[in-house]
Amino acid sequence: MEEHDIREYFCNLIKQDEDVSVGVAAIKTLMEIIKKSESSTIQGLDENLKQAITIMKNANYPVAAINSGCELFRRFITLAQLDTDTFEECRNILLSRGNLFITKLNESRDKIVKFTKDFIRPRSKILTHSRSRVVLQAFKDAAKREIEFEVFVTISEPDRAGLKMCKELEDDGIPCTAILDSAVAYVMEQVDFVMVGAECVAESGGIVNKVGTFPMAICAKELKKRFYVLVESFKFSRIFPLNNRDIPKEYKYINPDNVIDLKRTHPLVDYTPPTYITLLFTDLGILTTSGVSDELIRLYI
């Protein structure tokens, strides 16, 4: 596939299904490349995949989930026994492993939602940030079980994704209030806990997420509110930032090499250290932040 075809295929997956994350779209794009690659060697195919990942990372979408998902996908499919007689047999093994990986991805949100059932209780008041697909699914599931609860959603500048989240909740009959990002501390006194998504989970158990998550976590800790993170395990990444300055530039800005002055540009994400996180709800189970590194080791063995 040519660069234009890769970019178009990737972008179309996202446009056609608003519930698909950029990470999942990236992995499905890699699967398409494996199917259509004209390379006759594993090394050549792997180079094609690396080039495709670079192309997708420059496609004006958040990079964190693309990077972690694609890295784990490449690791997963190459765990297969590849000492076959022909390259075509090898390709079929890779595709089989890839389909298994995608099946696991498709099941991950449902598994996460099941783990939240005992935490979203009647008359709960919950604060969330921006728009997270897995958090939205958890709320909708609770509503289907006739749990009565209320949600506060930050508007989430600059893209105001929280307004979309709020409308989707209201459409499902869930009481929801959109609040200013600057009103987090005011509202925090009223809620029972915070529940957010994540674009990436670091080895430390900290998370990279939409900018504004870190101050929300600080406020939650100060006011002794639980801070829960709902995130798929394919977003676990082998990065270890110590603070917000350590976040890779490509995570913080879209096409950072084209930004004239990074110091004057607002970052898209921030890093929340593990000390502010109560629990992580993942498809691997409910984890403490200290358990993330152990799961990463298992994922990459």
C-alpha positions in Angstrom: 0.0 0.0 0.0 1.2 3.5 -0.9 1.5 6.3 1.7 -1.8 7.9 0.5 -3.7 4.6 0.7 -2.5 3.9 4.2 -3.4 7.3 5.5 -6.8 7.2 3.7 -7.6 3.7 5.0 -6.7 4.7 8.6 -8.6 7.9 8.5 -11.7 6.3 7.0 -11.9 3.7 9.7 -12.1 6.5 12.3 -14.6 8.6 10.3 -16.9 5.6 9.6 -17.1 4.5 13.2 -16.9 7.1 16.0 -16.7 4.3 18.6 -13.4 3.0 17.3 -10.3 4.4 19.0 -7.3 5.6 17.0 -5.3 2.8 18.5 -7.7 0.1 17.2 -7.9 1.8 13.8 -4.2 1.8 13.6 -4.0 -1.9 14.4 -6.7 -2.7 11.8 -4.7 -0.7 9.3 -1.6 -2.8 10.0 -3.6 -6.0 9.4 -4.7 -4.6 6.0 -1.0 -3.9 5.2 -0.1 -7.5 6.1 -2.8 -8.8 3.7 -1.8 -6.6 0.8 1.9 -6.3 1.3 4.0 -7.3 -1.8 7.0 -8.0 0.3 8.5 -11.6 0.1 10.4 -11.5 3.4 9.5 -11.0 7.1 12.1 -8.3 7.4 10.5 -6.4 4.4 7.0 -6.8 5.8 8.2 -5.5 9.2 9.7 -2.4 7.5 6.4 -1.8 5.8 4.6 -1.9 9.1 7.1 0.5 10.7 6.6 2.9 7.8 2.9 2.7 8.1 3.0 3.4 11.8 5.0 6.6 11.0 2.5 7.6 8.4 -0.4 7.1 10.9 1.4 9.1 13.6 1.5 12.0 11.2 -2.2 11.8 10.3 -3.4 14.5 12.8 -4.6 12.1 15.4 -3.4 11.6 19.0 -0.2 9.5 18.9 -0.1 7.9 22.4 -2.6 5.1 21.7 -1.3 4.6 18.1 2.2 4.1 19.5 1.4 1.7 22.3 -1.2 -0.3 20.4 1.0 -0.8 17.3 4.0 -1.7 19.4 2.1 -4.4 21.3 0.5 -5.7 18.1 3.8 -6.1 16.3 5.2 -8.0 19.4 2.1 -10.2 19.6 2.0 -11.4 16.0 5.7 -12.1 15.9 5.4 -14.5 18.9 4.1 -17.0 16.4 6.3 -19.8 15.1 7.6 -18.4 11.8 9.9 -21.3 10.6 7.5 -22.1 7.7 8.4 -23.4 4.3 6.9 -20.4 2.4 6.4 -16.7 3.1 2.7 -17.2 2.3 2.4 -19.7 5.2 4.1 -17.2 7.4 1.8 -14.4 6.3 -1.2 -16.6 7.2 0.2 -17.2 10.7 0.6 -13.5 11.2 -2.9 -12.8 10.0 -4.3 -15.5 12.3 -2.4 -14.0 15.3 -3.6 -10.5 14.2 -7.2 -11.6 14.1 -6.9 -13.1 17.6 -5.4 -9.8 18.8 -8.3 -7.8 17.3 -10.8 -10.2 18.8 -9.3 -9.5 22.2 -9.5 -5.8 21.6 -13.2 -6.0 20.7 -13.9 -7.8 23.9 -11.8 -5.5 26.1 -14.4 -2.8 26.7 -17.1 -5.3 27.8 -14.7 -6.8 30.3 -13.8 -3.4 31.7 -17.5 -2.5 32.1 -18.2 -5.7 34.0 -15.5 -4.7 36.6 -17.2 -1.4 37.2 -20.6 -2.8 38.1 -20.0 -2.8 41.9 -18.6 0.7 41.8 -21.4 2.7 40.1 -24.1 2.5 42.7 -27.5 4.1 43.1 -27.5 7.8 43.8 -23.8 8.1 42.9 -22.5 11.4 41.7 -19.6 11.0 39.3 -17.2 13.4 37.7 -15.5 12.6 34.4 -13.2 14.5 32.0 -13.7 15.1 28.3 -15.0 12.1 26.3 -13.9 8.5 26.9 -15.6 5.7 24.9 -15.1 3.1 27.6 -16.3 5.4 30.4 -19.4 6.2 28.3 -20.0 2.5 27.8 -19.7 1.9 31.6 -22.3 4.6 32.3 -24.7 3.3 29.6 -24.4 -0.2 31.1 -25.2 1.1 34.5 -28.3 3.0 33.1 -29.5 -0.2 31.4 -29.3 -1.9 34.8 -31.6 0.8 36.1 -29.0 2.3 38.4 -29.9 5.9 39.1 -26.8 8.2 39.2 -25.6 11.6 38.1 -22.6 12.6 36.0 -20.7 15.9 35.8 -18.5 16.3 32.6 -15.9 18.9 32.0 -16.4 20.7 28.7 -12.8 20.0 28.0 -11.2 22.7 26.0 -9.9 23.2 23.3 -12.0 20.6 21.4 -15.0 20.7 23.8 -15.3 16.9 23.6 -17.1 16.9 27.0 -20.2 18.5 25.4 -20.5 15.6 23.1 -20.1 13.2 26.0 -22.8 15.0 27.9 -25.3 14.9 25.0 -24.7 11.1 24.5 -25.4 10.6 28.2 -28.5 12.7 28.1 -29.7 10.8 25.0 -29.6 7.7 27.2 -31.6 9.3 29.9 -28.6 9.7 32.3 -28.7 13.0 34.2 -25.6 15.0 33.2 -24.2 18.4 33.7 -21.4 20.0 31.6 -19.1 22.1 33.7 -16.3 24.5 33.0 -12.8 23.0 33.2 -12.1 25.6 35.8 -15.0 24.5 38.0 -13.5 21.1 38.8 -12.6 22.0 42.4 -16.1 23.5 43.0 -17.9 20.4 41.8 -15.4 17.9 43.3 -16.9 18.6 46.8 -20.3 17.3 45.5 -19.2 14.0 43.8 -18.5 10.5 45.2 -15.6 9.7 42.9 -13.9 10.5 39.6 -13.9 8.1 36.6 -11.8 8.9 33.5 -10.3 7.2 30.5 -6.7 7.3 29.3 -4.7 7.5 26.1 -1.8 5.7 27.5 -0.7 3.9 30.7 3.0 4.3 31.7 5.1 1.6 33.3 4.8 3.3 36.6 1.0 3.0 36.5 0.6 6.7 35.8 -1.5 7.8 32.8 -1.3 10.1 29.8 -4.7 11.6 29.1 -6.5 14.6 27.8 -5.0 17.8 29.2 -6.7 18.7 32.4 -6.7 15.2 33.9 -3.7 15.9 36.2 -5.2 18.9 38.0 -8.5 17.0 38.4 -6.5 14.1 40.0 -4.7 16.6 42.3 -8.0 18.1 43.4 -9.5 14.6 43.9 -6.7 13.6 46.2 -6.8 16.8 48.2 -10.5 16.3 48.8 -10.1 12.6 49.4 -12.2 11.4 46.5 -11.4 8.2 44.7 -9.9 8.5 41.2 -10.6 5.6 38.9 -9.2 5.0 35.4 -10.8 2.8 32.8 -8.4 1.8 30.1 -7.7 -1.1 27.7 -4.5 -3.0 28.1 -3.4 -2.4 24.6 -2.7 1.2 25.8 -0.1 0.0 28.2 3.2 1.5 27.1 6.9 1.1 27.9 7.4 4.7 28.8 8.4 6.0 32.2 7.9 9.8 32.5 8.7 11.3 35.9 6.8 14.5 35.2 4.9 16.3 32.4 8.2 17.5 30.9 9.1 13.9 30.2 6.1 13.1 28.1 7.3 12.5 24.5 6.7 15.5 22.3 4.8 13.4 19.8 2.3 12.6 22.5 1.8 16.2 23.5 1.5 17.8 20.1 0.2 16.8 16.7 3.2 17.0 14.3 5.5 18.7 16.8 8.2 19.1 14.2 5.9 21.5 12.4 5.1 23.6 15.5 6.9 26.9 15.4 7.1 27.5 19.2 6.3 24.6 21.4 6.6 26.7 24.5 3.7 28.8 23.4 1.5 25.9 22.2 -0.9 24.2 24.6 -0.3 20.5 25.0 -3.0 18.0 24.1 -2.3 15.7 27.0 -0.8 15.7 30.5 0.7 13.1 32.8 -1.0 12.0 36.0 1.5 10.2 38.4 0.4 6.9 40.0 0.2 8.4 43.5 -3.1 10.2 42.4 -4.8 7.1 41.0 -6.9 4.8 43.2 -7.5 1.9 40.8 -7.2 1.0 37.1 -10.1 -1.0 35.5 -8.6 -2.9 32.6 -9.5 -6.0 30.5 -6.8 -7.8 32.5 -8.6 -7.1 35.8 -8.8 -4.3 38.4 -5.2 -3.2 39.0 -3.4 -1.0 41.4 -0.8 1.2 39.8 2.0 -1.0 41.1 0.6 -3.9 39.2 0.9 -2.3 35.8 4.6 -3.1 35.4 4.0 -6.8 36.1 1.3 -6.9 33.5 3.6 -5.1 31.0 6.2 -7.8 31.5 3.6 -10.5 30.8 2.4 -8.7 27.7 5.8 -8.4 26.2 7.2 -11.8 27.2 
